[in-house]
Amino acid sequence: MTDASSASPAPTLRMSASDWALLLLLSVLWGGSFFFNRVALDALPPLTVGALRVGLAAAALLAGMAAMGARLRLDAPTLRAYAGMGFLNNVVPFALILWAQTRLPSGVASILNATTPLFTVIVANWLTRDERLTPARASGAALGFLGVAAMMGLGGAAAARADGPAIAACLVASLSYALSGVYGRCFRAMGVSPLSTAAGQLAASALFFAPAALLIDRPWALPWTLHMPGATALAAVVGLALISTALAYLIFFRILARAGATNILLVTFLIPPSAILLGVVFLNETLAARHFLGMAMIGLGLAAIDGRPLAALTPSRKK
């Protein structure tokens, strides 16, 4: 590895307006995943939901690549990268969050997921040279975390006291997401396209998930305890796979290649508001004052991490 002290640091990657638009869209797609998870878990166990999610998403992306005449890169270094990314970005967090959602409300799980950027700015500072922990990023992450705490309110604190293991599972999932955001930078260096990256890491995830689901959920065992899920659960699985996974990862890897690990994982700050707003529209849920307060604090945290609003307010003087 190159000694960071002997080389000038690369410029910090920034978000363009189009990147921010894609980030907002991604937050809606992933905010919906918590809703899809909850509906699917009413009929299927966690590992089976995870296996179906990544398996169907991988099949959709591979079919799309075949239709376009694109080829999946299959050299040994890229295969290892697919496996590493799939494990960190899908297998660990999906399994932990799905298990946690059998014990926690979806809103609490999505709010805990928003701790990912807090882990990311620390991980990226340790493992990269171009995404260092600046005072602005540190203060922005801290402010965003306080916003998450504000959104949790008393209900989140009660959930934490009642089910510490599920809370811990969500936090470990967030750490795994943070590690995957930094690890995923290797695909840009290797010249792997976002489409190939998304399809390859999902296919690798399916290879991890399928044996685990067969061994632990045991859908093949007699007497059969897993019944054919209803139309609602099946629709949730399809939406989870195609909308919140296949499409979402195409957007994710495009932003990651252009804007870096710290910026892409800002999406987890936006997922709780997206999940809550989806609940208001489709589930007739209501927003409490703490949700508005939390969203405002998260917005300020995002602005501090991005740095451009502050730069616009304090332009450099030309001599």
N, C-alpha and C positions, 0 to 999 in steps of 0.2 A: 504494500500500500504506500502511496505517496505521503510523505510527512507534511501535514497541513501547515506546520510552522515554516516550512521552507518554500512554500508556494503561495502566491497571492490568491485570496479567496475569489471564487467565481461570483459574479453578480447574483443577488437574490432574485429568484424568479417572481414575476408579478402577474396579476390577473388582469386580462383584458375585459372589455365590456361583454364580449361574446362568451368568455369563460364564466363570467358572473351569471349570465343568462342560463347557460348550461348547468351551472351549479344549483341554481334555483329549481330548474326542472328536475335535476337529480334528487334534490331534497324531497320533492313531492313523490317521486317514484319510490324512494326508500322509506319515506314516511308511511306510504301505503303498505309497505311490507309488514309492518307491525300489525296492521289490521288483517291482512291476508293470513299472517301467522296464526292469529287468534282464532279465526274462523276455521282454518285447516286443522288446528290442534283439537278442536271439538270432536273430530272424527278419526284422527290419525296420531300416532305417537311421534315425538320430536325427531328422532333420527330418520324415520320414514319420510316425514315432511321435508327434511333437509336433503335426503337422497333424491326425492322427486323434484325438488326445486332445482338443484344443480344439474341433474340428469336431463330434464326437459329443456332447461336453458341451454346446456351444451349442445343438445341435439338440434335445437332451433338455429343456433349460431353456425354450427358445422354445415347444416343444410343450406343456410344462406350463403356461406362461403362457396359451397359446391355450385350453387346456382349462379354465382358471379364469376366462377372460374378461378377463385382465389384458393391458394394452398396454405394449409397449416404447416408452419415450420416444425420440423421433427428432428433436428440435429440434437445431439446429446446435451450440450449446454442449455439449449432452449427448453428441452424436456425437463431438465432439472429445475430451471426457473419456473416453468409451469407448476411443477409439484410444490415448490416452496411457496409460490404465491397462492396457490389453491389452498394449501394447508393453513397459512396465516390469514388469508383474506376471506375464506369461506368455511372451511371445516371447523376450525376452532370457534370463531365467533358465531356462526350459524347454530352449531350444536348447543353452545352455552346459552345463547339468547332464546332459542326455542325451548330449552329446558326451563329457563327462568320464566318464560311466559306461561308456563303451566302453573306458576305460583304467584306471578305478579301481573297487575294490569298492564295493558299494552302501552298506555301513556307513560307509566313509570319506567318501563323498559326503554322506551325511546328517549326519555330524558336522561337516563343513565348512559345511554349510548353517546350522548353529546359531550361526555368527558373525553372523547377520543382526541380532539385537538390539544387538550392539556397534556396528554401523554405524548402526542406527536411532536410538539415543539421541543420537548426534552429529548426524545429519541433522535429526532433529526439533528439536534445540536451535537449529540454524541457521535452520530454515525455519518454525517455529511459535512462538507465544507462550504456549501452554498446556501444552507438553510440554518444559519446560526441563530441562537436565542438572543435576540436584541431586546432592549428594555421595552420597546413598543409591543413586540410579540408577547413578552412575558406578561406585561400589564393587560394586554388584550385577552390573552388566554385566561388570566385570573378573573377579569371582569366577566368573560363569557361563562366561566364556571360558577361565579356568583349568580349570574342570570339563570343558569340551570337550577341552582339551589332555590332561587326565588320561585321558579316555576313548579318545583316539587312541593313547596309549602308544607303544611302539616301532614297532608296525605302521604307525601313521599317519606317524611320522617317516620311516620307510623309504619309504612311498608318496610323501611330499613330495620326497624326494631323487630318486626314480626317475622321477617324472612331474610336474615343476613346472608345465608348461602346463595340465594338467588341474586341478591344485590351484588355480591362478590363475583358471581358468574358474569354478570353484565359488565363489571369493571374489567375483568380479565379479557372479555371479548373486546372491549375498547382498546386495551393495550395491544391485543393482537392486530386489530385494525391499524393502529399506529405503526406497528412494525411492518405491516404489509405495505403501507404507503411509502415507506422508505425503501423497502425491498423492491417494490415495483419499478423503481427508477432504472433497474438493470435492463428492462425491456427497451427503453429508449436508447441506452448505450449499445445494445445489441442490434438495434435497427428492426425490432419486431413491431409489426403494425398493431394498432389498438384492437382491430378485429381479431387478428390471430392471437393476441394476448388474452383477450376476453374468452375466446372459445377454448384455447388451450388450458387456461387455468381452471375453467369450469369442468372440462373433461377430466382433468387430473383430480378435481374435487369429487367428482362422481365415483372415481375409482377408490377414493378413500371412504366415502360415505356408504356406498352400497354394501360392502362386507360388514361394516359396523351395524347398519340397519338390520341385515339378515341375522347377525349373531345376537344382537341385543333386543331388538323389537320382535324377532322371530316370527315373521308373518307366515312362514311355512309350517310352523309347529302345530301339532294336533293336541287338544282340540283348537280349532281356529278361533282366535280371539279378535282378530282384525276383520271387521266386516267391510263390505264395499261401501265407501263413503257416498253420501248423498250428492245431489247436483250442486248444492251450495259449497260444500267442502271441495269438490272437484274444481269448481270455478275459481275458488280461492287459490288452489294449488297452481292452476294454469296462469292466473294473474300474477302470482308470486314468481313463477318461473319466467314467463315471457316479458312481463312489464317491469317488475321490480328487480329482475336479475339480468336477463339477456339484454334488454334495451338499456337498463341502467349501467351495466358494465361497459357497453360501448361508449357511453358518455363519460364514465369514470376514467377509463384509460386514455381517452382523448385529452381530458383536462390534466390528468397526471403527467402526460408527456409534455404538455405545454406550460404548466404552471407549478409543478412540483408537489412534494408530499404534504408539506404544511398547508398549502393553499387548498388542495383537493379535499383534505379532511376537515376543512371548515364546514363541509356539507353536514357534518354531524351536529353542528350548532343549529342548523336550520331544520333538521328533521323533526324535533319536538313541535315547533310551531306548525310545520306542515301536517304532522300527524293529528294535532289538535284541531286544526282548521278542517281537515278531512272529516274528523269526527263531528264537527259542527254541521257540515253540509250533508253528510250521509247518515249520521247516527243521531241527529238532533241533540248533540251534546252542547254544553254551554261553556264559555270561557270565563274564568274567574279573574279578579283584578291581578292576582299574582302572575297569571299567564301573560297579561299585557306588560307587566313590569319586567318579567323575565325576558320576553321577546325584545323589549327596548334595550335591556342590558346586553343581550346577545348581539344585537345590532351594533352597539357601541364597541363591543369587543372585536367584532369582525372589522369594523372600521380601523381600530387601533392596530390590528394585526396586518391589514392590507397597507396602511400607511398613506394612501393617496388622499383621503379627506383632510388629514392633518397637513400634508404637503400643499394642498390647494389653499388652505387657510394661511400657511406661512411660506409663501413663495420665496425662493432665493433671490437676493438682490443682484442685479447685473451691474458691474462696475464699468 
